[in-house]
Amino acid sequence: MRPSLVLLTLVVLPVACTSPRDRARADSAQALAAQQRVLMDKLSAQRDSVSLVLADANLFITKIDNSISKAKGLKPASAKKGSESGLEDQLAARKDLLRRVDALVARSRETARELADLKDKQAKLVAENGRLTEENRALRDSLAAEVQHVADLSASIEQQAQAVAMLQARLDDLTKELSSARTAYAKAYYIIGTEDELIKKGVVVKEGGANLLIKRFGRTLVPARDLKPDEFNAIDTREVHMIEVPDSTRKYQIVSRQSLDDAKVATREGNTFRGALEIPEAERFWSTSKYLIIVQR
């Protein structure tokens, strides 16, 4: 029943009904009508409030829709024909908005997942970079230590090279000294001449014998005490192993300390010999004296 008919009935009832029961009913009807008016006023106020809320919601949804429309990959809201009921249009708009919001949430989740993956990769890269940095630092330290070790070795080698050079120089000096000593040791002197020639040169002298006032008999020819190398022929015993005599037909005698037992001759008669004097063992032959005096007889 519409509100206008209810009010008309309530107005008519007090006139028609004159009995107490009717008046009571009329009073009840009036009270009910008053309650209905109050409810109608509340309903009208609530409807106005809902209209304002819907208007604000539509404005908010419109802003969200405009923002979502700018998101890449989301389809814009499709334009539909207005229906006879504005509420149906709002419900359809809200469904479309929810669909787009769901798509945006899905994209946000995917982006968040990708961002999390990127963060994990970044963390792994940072860790790997840290590890490589530590390895690089360790390699630099090791290389620096090796360079220092090489420098120390180079310095040690340089010192050793100097020491070796000094030792080599000393060895060269010792070699020269040894060579000089060997040469000096291997040097020997010999002289061959008649008795008178050798006495005149002061190479030999006569010692001993009996003194018969006028002449000494039995005196022995021996080497002089002070022999001068200038009166002799110098030889190297390492190279000379044969001494030639001036006349191979004459007899010769060694008056120095060497022995014929340590030499080889063509002919030997006691302590005299003929021919060249061969020396097979120089060390043994020259060990008694470096001066060889041979007298021609």
C-alpha positions as CSV (number, residue, x, y, z in Angstrom):
1,M,0.0,0.0,0.0
2,R,1.2,3.4,-0.9
3,P,1.8,6.0,1.9
4,S,-0.9,8.5,0.5
5,L,-3.7,5.8,0.8
6,V,-2.7,5.0,4.4
7,L,-2.9,8.6,5.4
8,L,-6.3,9.0,3.8
9,T,-7.7,6.0,5.6
10,L,-6.4,7.3,8.9
11,V,-8.1,10.6,8.4
12,V,-11.5,9.1,7.4
13,L,-11.6,6.6,10.3
14,P,-12.1,9.2,13.1
15,V,-15.1,10.6,11.4
16,A,-16.9,7.4,10.5
17,C,-16.2,5.5,13.8
18,T,-18.0,6.9,16.8
19,S,-17.9,3.8,19.1
20,P,-15.2,3.4,21.7
21,R,-13.8,0.4,19.9
22,D,-13.7,2.3,16.7
23,R,-12.0,5.2,18.4
24,A,-9.5,2.9,19.9
25,R,-8.8,1.5,16.5
26,A,-8.5,5.0,15.2
27,D,-6.0,5.9,17.8
28,S,-4.0,2.8,17.1
29,A,-4.1,3.5,13.4
30,Q,-2.9,7.1,14.1
31,A,0.0,5.8,16.2
32,L,0.9,3.3,13.6
33,A,0.8,6.0,10.9
34,A,3.0,8.2,13.1
35,Q,5.5,5.4,13.4
36,Q,5.4,4.8,9.7
37,R,6.1,8.5,9.1
38,V,9.1,8.3,11.4
39,L,10.3,5.2,9.7
40,M,9.8,6.8,6.3
41,D,11.9,9.8,7.4
42,K,14.7,7.6,8.6
43,L,14.5,5.6,5.4
44,S,14.7,8.8,3.4
45,A,17.7,10.0,5.4
46,Q,19.4,6.7,5.1
47,R,18.8,6.7,1.3
48,D,20.3,10.1,1.1
49,S,23.3,9.0,3.1
50,V,23.7,5.9,0.9
51,S,23.5,8.1,-2.2
52,L,26.3,10.3,-0.8
53,V,28.4,7.2,0.0
54,L,27.8,5.8,-3.4
55,A,28.7,9.1,-5.0
56,D,32.0,9.2,-3.0
57,A,32.6,5.5,-3.9
58,N,32.0,6.2,-7.6
59,L,34.4,9.1,-7.5
60,F,37.1,7.0,-5.7
61,I,36.5,4.1,-8.1
62,T,36.8,6.4,-11.0
63,K,40.1,7.7,-9.8
64,I,41.4,4.1,-9.2
65,D,40.1,3.2,-12.7
66,N,42.0,6.1,-14.2
67,S,45.2,5.1,-12.4
68,I,44.8,1.4,-13.3
69,S,44.2,2.3,-16.9
70,K,47.7,3.7,-17.0
71,A,49.2,0.4,-15.9
72,K,51.0,-1.4,-18.8
73,G,49.4,-4.6,-20.0
74,L,45.9,-3.9,-18.4
75,K,43.0,-3.6,-20.8
76,P,40.9,-0.5,-20.3
77,A,37.4,-0.7,-19.1
78,S,35.1,-1.6,-21.9
79,A,32.2,0.9,-22.6
80,K,28.8,-0.7,-22.1
81,K,25.4,0.5,-22.8
82,G,23.7,1.9,-19.8
83,S,21.1,-0.4,-18.4
84,E,17.7,0.6,-17.1
85,S,19.0,0.3,-13.5
86,G,21.9,2.5,-12.5
87,L,22.8,-0.1,-9.8
88,E,23.5,-2.7,-12.5
89,D,25.8,-0.3,-14.2
90,Q,27.7,0.3,-10.9
91,L,27.9,-3.5,-10.2
92,A,29.2,-4.1,-13.7
93,A,31.8,-1.3,-13.3
94,R,32.8,-2.7,-10.0
95,K,33.2,-6.2,-11.4
96,D,35.4,-4.8,-14.2
97,L,37.4,-2.8,-11.7
98,L,37.9,-5.9,-9.5
99,R,39.0,-7.8,-12.6
100,R,41.6,-5.2,-13.3
101,V,42.6,-4.9,-9.7
102,D,43.1,-8.7,-9.7
103,A,45.3,-8.4,-12.8
104,L,47.2,-5.6,-11.2
105,V,47.7,-7.6,-8.0
106,A,48.9,-10.6,-10.1
107,R,51.3,-8.4,-11.9
108,S,52.5,-6.9,-8.6
109,R,53.0,-10.4,-7.2
110,E,55.0,-11.4,-10.3
111,T,57.0,-8.2,-10.1
112,A,57.6,-8.8,-6.4
113,R,58.8,-12.4,-7.2
114,E,61.1,-11.1,-10.0
115,L,62.4,-8.4,-7.6
116,A,63.0,-11.1,-4.9
117,D,64.9,-13.2,-7.5
118,L,66.9,-10.1,-8.5
119,K,67.7,-9.5,-4.8
120,D,68.8,-13.1,-4.4
121,K,71.0,-12.8,-7.5
122,Q,72.3,-9.6,-6.3
123,A,73.1,-11.2,-2.9
124,K,74.8,-14.1,-4.6
125,L,76.8,-11.7,-6.8
126,V,77.8,-9.6,-3.8
127,A,78.9,-12.8,-2.0
128,E,80.7,-14.0,-5.2
129,N,82.3,-10.6,-5.5
130,G,83.4,-10.7,-1.9
131,R,84.9,-14.2,-2.4
132,L,86.6,-13.0,-5.5
133,T,87.8,-9.9,-3.7
134,E,89.2,-12.1,-0.9
135,E,90.9,-14.4,-3.5
136,N,92.2,-11.4,-5.3
137,R,93.6,-9.9,-2.1
138,A,95.1,-13.3,-1.2
139,L,96.6,-13.5,-4.7
140,R,98.0,-10.0,-4.4
141,D,99.5,-10.8,-1.0
142,S,101.0,-14.0,-2.4
143,L,102.3,-12.2,-5.4
144,A,103.8,-9.5,-3.2
145,A,105.4,-12.2,-1.1
146,E,106.8,-13.9,-4.2
147,V,108.1,-10.6,-5.5
148,Q,109.8,-10.0,-2.2
149,H,111.1,-13.5,-2.2
150,V,112.5,-13.0,-5.7
151,A,114.0,-9.7,-4.7
152,D,115.6,-11.4,-1.7
153,L,116.9,-14.2,-3.9
154,S,118.2,-11.7,-6.4
155,A,120.0,-9.8,-3.6
156,S,121.4,-13.1,-2.3
157,I,122.4,-14.2,-5.8
158,E,124.1,-10.9,-6.3
159,Q,126.0,-11.3,-3.1
160,Q,126.9,-14.8,-4.0
161,A,127.9,-13.7,-7.5
162,Q,130.2,-11.1,-5.9
163,A,131.6,-13.7,-3.6
164,V,132.1,-16.1,-6.5
165,A,133.8,-13.4,-8.4
166,M,136.1,-12.7,-5.5
167,L,136.8,-16.4,-5.1
168,Q,137.3,-16.7,-8.8
169,A,139.8,-13.9,-8.7
170,R,141.5,-15.5,-5.7
171,L,141.4,-18.8,-7.5
172,D,143.0,-17.2,-10.6
173,D,145.7,-15.7,-8.4
174,L,146.2,-19.1,-6.7
175,T,146.3,-20.8,-10.1
176,K,148.9,-18.3,-11.2
177,E,150.8,-18.8,-8.0
178,L,150.5,-22.5,-8.3
179,S,151.6,-22.4,-11.9
180,S,154.5,-20.2,-11.0
181,A,155.3,-22.6,-8.1
182,R,155.1,-25.6,-10.4
183,T,157.2,-23.8,-13.0
184,A,159.7,-22.9,-10.4
185,Y,159.6,-26.4,-9.0
186,A,160.0,-27.9,-12.4
187,K,162.9,-25.6,-13.3
188,A,166.3,-27.2,-13.3
189,Y,169.8,-26.2,-14.4
190,Y,172.6,-28.2,-16.1
191,I,176.1,-27.4,-17.3
192,I,178.5,-29.5,-19.3
193,G,182.2,-28.6,-19.6
194,T,185.8,-29.7,-18.9
195,E,187.2,-29.7,-15.4
196,D,189.2,-26.6,-15.9
197,E,186.2,-24.7,-17.5
198,L,183.9,-25.6,-14.6
199,I,186.5,-24.7,-12.0
200,K,187.2,-21.4,-13.7
201,K,183.5,-20.6,-13.7
202,G,183.3,-21.5,-10.0
203,V,180.8,-24.3,-10.6
204,V,183.0,-27.0,-9.1
205,V,185.9,-27.2,-6.6
206,K,188.3,-29.8,-5.5
207,E,188.2,-30.9,-1.9
208,G,190.1,-33.4,0.3
209,G,193.2,-35.3,-0.6
210,A,196.8,-35.5,0.9
211,N,198.8,-32.4,1.2
212,L,202.4,-33.0,-0.1
213,L,203.5,-29.3,0.2
214,I,203.8,-28.9,-3.5
215,K,200.7,-30.7,-4.7
216,R,197.6,-32.3,-3.2
217,F,196.8,-35.8,-4.4
218,G,193.5,-37.7,-4.2
219,R,191.3,-34.6,-4.2
220,T,187.7,-34.9,-5.2
221,L,185.8,-32.7,-7.6
222,V,182.6,-31.5,-6.0
223,P,179.9,-28.8,-6.7
224,A,180.7,-25.3,-5.4
225,R,178.8,-24.2,-2.3
226,D,177.3,-21.1,-4.0
227,L,176.0,-22.0,-7.5
228,K,174.9,-19.2,-9.7
229,P,172.0,-20.0,-12.1
230,D,173.4,-17.6,-14.7
231,E,176.3,-20.1,-15.4
232,F,173.8,-22.9,-16.1
233,N,171.3,-23.8,-18.8
234,A,167.8,-23.6,-17.5
235,I,165.3,-26.3,-18.5
236,D,161.7,-27.3,-17.5
237,T,161.8,-30.8,-16.2
238,R,158.2,-31.4,-17.2
239,E,159.2,-31.0,-20.9
240,V,162.9,-31.9,-21.1
241,H,163.7,-35.6,-20.6
242,M,166.9,-35.7,-22.7
243,I,170.1,-33.9,-22.3
244,E,172.5,-34.0,-25.2
245,V,176.3,-34.0,-24.7
246,P,178.7,-32.0,-26.9
247,D,180.6,-35.0,-28.1
248,S,179.0,-38.5,-27.9
249,T,182.4,-40.2,-28.3
250,R,183.9,-38.7,-25.1
251,K,183.3,-39.8,-21.6
252,Y,181.3,-37.8,-19.1
253,Q,180.8,-37.9,-15.4
254,I,178.1,-36.5,-13.2
255,V,179.8,-34.7,-10.3
256,S,176.5,-33.3,-8.8
257,R,174.2,-35.3,-6.5
258,Q,172.1,-36.9,-9.3
259,S,172.6,-40.6,-9.9
260,L,173.1,-42.5,-13.1
261,D,170.9,-45.2,-11.7
262,D,167.9,-42.8,-12.3
263,A,168.9,-42.2,-16.0
264,K,169.5,-44.1,-19.2
265,V,172.7,-43.7,-21.2
266,A,174.1,-45.5,-24.3
267,T,177.2,-46.7,-22.6
268,R,178.1,-46.7,-18.9
269,E,181.4,-47.5,-17.3
270,G,181.2,-47.1,-13.5
271,N,180.3,-43.5,-12.8
272,T,181.1,-42.4,-16.4
273,F,179.0,-42.6,-19.6
274,R,178.9,-41.9,-23.3
275,G,176.1,-40.5,-25.3
276,A,173.0,-38.5,-24.4
277,L,171.6,-38.6,-20.9
278,E,167.9,-39.8,-20.9
279,I,165.8,-39.0,-17.9
280,P,162.7,-41.3,-17.8
281,E,161.5,-40.2,-14.3
282,A,162.2,-36.5,-13.8
283,E,160.7,-36.3,-10.3
284,R,163.1,-39.0,-9.1
285,F,166.2,-37.8,-11.0
286,W,165.9,-34.2,-9.9
287,S,164.8,-34.8,-6.3
288,T,168.4,-34.7,-4.9
289,S,169.3,-31.4,-6.6
290,K,168.1,-28.9,-9.2
291,Y,171.6,-28.4,-10.5
292,L,173.2,-31.0,-12.8
293,I,177.0,-30.7,-13.4
294,I,178.5,-33.0,-16.0
295,V,182.3,-33.0,-16.5
296,Q,183.8,-34.0,-19.8
297,R,186.7,-36.5,-19.2
